[in-house]
Amino acid sequence: MAIRIALRHVTEYRYERPVALGPQVIRLRPAPHCRTPIHSYSMRVEPAEHFINWQQDAFANYQARLVFPHKTREFKVTIDLVAEMAVYN
């Protein structure tokens, strides 16, 4: 019997003054070859004004490369996913 679980991961940084963020690489997405079925996945990034490029490394793991054009006082990444947990023999 399998159960579905919902996971939320939040990473948040706050700065006392506006800062320029360099390119950020986020590695918080399940690999396409994982045995656990992923029913839904979403990633929200603040500040909302950014550029995102999805890439895959040499092992086929997803990476999101984020570039921010303006200074900001906050950087926040929220990941929500639903996975199906099952026993494998």
Buried (B, 14 or more C-beta within 10 A) or exposed (E): EEEEEEEEEEEEEEEEEEBEBEEBEBEBBBBEEEEEEBEEBEBEBEBEEBEEEEEEEEEEBBBBEBEBEEEBEEBBBBBBBBBEEEEEE
